[in-house]
Amino acid sequence: MPAARSAYEQGLWQEAAGHAQRAGGADGYAFAAGSLIAQLMVEPDHPDREALARRALDLAEYAHDLDADHVEARLRLAGALGFRGRYMSGFRAYVQRMPHRGKRLIEEAVAAEPDNAWAIGMLGAWHLEVARRGGQRGMNALDASVEAGIGFYTHAIAMDPDNPAPRFFLAIALLALDEPAYYEMAREQVAICLQIEARDAFETGIQGEAEVLRAMIDDRRQATAWADDRMRR
């Protein structure tokens, strides 16, 4: 695991996943899945994202099978389900109950670790992704809301203010909704995200994406289209 963590900090995602998988156990497989999810999050142009998402899901499922109470396994499985769901229709994902399972896993993680900022941020991401993909009908079906999404993200940011990632993902989630009322909040979060000092390769990668967004943020239509495309990958 030390080798896996070192590789992760350097942005060597595949190497980190390999080290963690060889370490074994729920810790190792959850970390391996998390490394691949990190790669999906910071490399939107990766040539084979669907295969990467499938591998992350397999690793996360195995970690969860090893220990169903493992918090990181729950979170990595929820994250992997979210990415896997991007490569199928919203109806198919709904029929397979992927959003239901993802929410349950995140809520279980939050119940086990109420001070886990990443878990709380993921709950915010879940609500806003339902809003983006399903609109009002989807939110009604899954008991989701934009207000809850913003609230969970805001709570996660307050708990971990030195992390640029939740600010960036809140910004693109709001922009992707294409609602002018959320535009200024998104602009503010992008600006603050870029003022934070990155602590590892993942946060550096997130800020690289935020730099791209900042270059077009004054054009709301362009920024909204970019964010929507980013959320679909």
C-alpha positions in Angstrom: 0.0 0.0 0.0 2.8 2.5 0.6 3.9 2.1 -3.0 0.3 2.5 -4.2 -0.1 5.7 -2.2 3.2 7.1 -3.6 2.1 6.3 -7.1 -1.3 7.9 -6.6 0.3 11.1 -5.3 2.4 11.3 -8.5 -0.6 10.7 -10.7 0.5 7.2 -11.8 -3.0 5.9 -11.7 -2.5 2.5 -13.3 0.6 1.8 -11.3 -1.2 2.8 -8.1 -4.1 0.5 -8.9 -1.7 -2.4 -9.6 0.2 -2.0 -6.3 -3.0 -1.7 -4.4 -4.6 -4.8 -6.0 -1.5 -6.8 -5.2 -1.7 -5.7 -1.6 -5.2 -7.3 -1.6 -8.0 -7.1 0.9 -10.8 -4.6 0.9 -8.3 -1.8 1.5 -6.3 -2.7 -1.5 -9.1 -3.3 -3.9 -11.0 -0.2 -2.8 -7.8 1.9 -3.3 -7.2 0.3 -6.7 -10.8 1.2 -7.8 -10.3 4.7 -6.4 -7.1 5.2 -8.4 -8.9 4.4 -11.6 -11.8 6.6 -10.7 -9.3 9.4 -10.1 -8.0 8.8 -13.6 -11.5 9.1 -15.0 -12.1 12.3 -13.1 -8.9 14.1 -14.2 -8.5 12.6 -17.7 -11.8 13.3 -19.6 -10.1 12.6 -22.9 -8.8 9.1 -21.9 -9.3 7.0 -25.1 -11.0 4.1 -23.4 -13.0 5.5 -20.6 -15.8 2.9 -20.7 -13.3 0.0 -20.2 -11.7 1.9 -17.4 -15.0 2.4 -15.7 -15.8 -1.3 -16.1 -12.5 -2.2 -14.5 -13.0 0.3 -11.6 -16.5 -1.2 -11.0 -15.1 -4.8 -11.0 -12.5 -3.8 -8.4 -14.9 -1.9 -6.3 -17.4 -4.8 -6.3 -14.7 -7.2 -5.2 -13.7 -4.8 -2.4 -17.3 -4.6 -1.3 -17.7 -8.4 -1.5 -14.7 -8.8 0.8 -16.1 -6.3 3.4 -19.6 -4.9 2.9 -19.1 -2.5 5.9 -15.8 -1.0 4.4 -16.5 2.7 4.0 -14.0 3.3 1.2 -15.3 0.2 -0.6 -18.8 1.6 -0.4 -17.7 5.0 -1.8 -15.6 3.6 -4.6 -18.5 1.3 -5.6 -20.9 4.2 -5.6 -18.4 6.2 -7.7 -17.8 3.4 -10.1 -21.5 2.9 -10.6 -21.9 6.5 -11.4 -19.3 6.4 -14.1 -20.6 3.1 -15.5 -24.0 4.6 -15.7 -22.8 7.3 -18.0 -22.3 4.8 -20.7 -26.0 3.7 -20.8 -29.3 5.4 -21.1 -30.9 6.9 -18.0 -33.8 4.5 -18.4 -31.5 1.5 -18.5 -29.6 2.7 -15.4 -32.9 3.3 -13.6 -34.2 -0.2 -14.5 -31.0 -1.7 -13.2 -31.5 0.4 -10.0 -28.0 1.8 -10.3 -28.8 5.3 -8.9 -30.8 3.7 -6.1 -27.8 1.5 -5.2 -25.3 4.3 -5.5 -27.3 6.6 -3.1 -27.7 3.8 -0.6 -24.0 3.1 -0.6 -23.1 6.8 -0.1 -25.7 7.2 2.7 -24.4 4.1 4.5 -20.9 5.6 4.3 -22.1 8.9 5.7 -23.9 7.1 8.5 -20.7 5.2 9.4 -18.5 8.3 9.1 -20.5 11.5 9.5 -17.3 13.6 9.2 -16.3 12.1 5.9 -16.3 15.2 3.6 -15.8 13.2 0.4 -18.8 11.0 1.2 -21.0 14.1 1.8 -19.7 15.7 -1.4 -20.6 12.5 -3.3 -24.1 12.7 -1.9 -24.3 16.3 -3.3 -23.0 15.0 -6.7 -25.7 12.3 -6.7 -28.5 14.8 -6.3 -27.2 17.1 -9.0 -26.5 14.3 -11.4 -30.1 13.1 -11.1 -31.2 16.7 -11.7 -29.1 16.9 -14.9 -30.0 13.6 -16.3 -33.6 13.2 -15.2 -34.9 16.7 -14.8 -37.9 17.2 -12.6 -39.4 13.8 -13.4 -36.2 12.1 -12.4 -35.9 14.0 -9.2 -39.5 13.1 -8.3 -38.8 9.4 -9.0 -35.6 9.3 -7.0 -36.4 11.8 -4.3 -33.6 14.1 -5.4 -33.3 17.9 -5.5 -31.0 20.7 -6.6 -31.3 22.3 -3.2 -30.1 19.1 -1.5 -27.2 18.7 -3.9 -26.0 22.3 -3.3 -26.5 21.8 0.5 -24.4 18.6 0.7 -21.7 20.1 -1.5 -21.6 23.2 0.6 -21.3 21.1 3.8 -18.4 19.1 2.2 -16.6 22.3 1.2 -16.9 23.7 4.8 -15.6 20.4 6.2 -12.6 20.4 3.8 -12.0 23.9 2.6 -8.4 23.2 1.3 -9.7 20.6 -1.2 -10.3 22.1 -4.7 -12.2 19.1 -6.0 -15.6 19.6 -4.5 -15.6 23.2 -5.6 -14.8 22.3 -9.2 -17.4 19.5 -9.3 -20.0 21.7 -7.8 -19.3 24.4 -10.4 -19.6 22.1 -13.4 -22.7 20.3 -12.0 -24.4 23.7 -11.6 -23.3 24.9 -15.0 -24.6 21.7 -16.6 -28.1 22.4 -15.2 -28.2 25.4 -17.6 -30.0 27.5 -15.0 -28.9 31.2 -15.0 -29.6 31.4 -11.3 -26.7 29.1 -10.5 -24.2 30.8 -12.8 -22.6 33.2 -10.3 -22.2 30.5 -7.7 -20.4 28.4 -10.3 -18.1 31.2 -11.2 -17.2 31.8 -7.6 -16.4 28.2 -7.0 -14.1 28.0 -10.0 -12.2 31.1 -8.8 -11.8 29.8 -5.3 -10.8 26.3 -6.6 -7.9 27.9 -8.4 -6.7 29.8 -5.4 -6.1 26.6 -3.3 -2.7 25.0 -3.3 -2.9 21.4 -4.7 -1.6 18.7 -2.4 -1.2 15.8 -4.9 -1.5 14.9 -8.6 -5.3 14.4 -8.4 -5.9 18.0 -7.1 -3.4 19.3 -9.7 -5.4 17.6 -12.4 -8.6 19.0 -11.1 -7.2 22.5 -11.2 -6.0 21.9 -14.7 -9.6 21.3 -15.7 -10.7 24.3 -13.7 -8.2 26.5 -15.6 -9.8 25.4 -18.9 -13.2 26.3 -17.5 -12.0 29.7 -16.2 -10.8 30.6 -19.7 -14.4 30.4 -21.0 -16.4 31.2 -17.9 -17.3 34.7 -19.0 -19.3 33.2 -21.9 -22.2 31.5 -20.0 -23.4 29.5 -23.0 -19.9 28.2 -23.8 -19.1 27.3 -20.2 -22.5 25.6 -19.8 -21.9 23.5 -23.0 -18.4 22.6 -21.8 -19.6 21.6 -18.3 -22.5 19.5 -19.7 -20.1 17.6 -22.0 -17.7 17.1 -19.1 -20.4 15.6 -17.0 -21.3 13.1 -19.8 -17.8 11.6 -20.0 
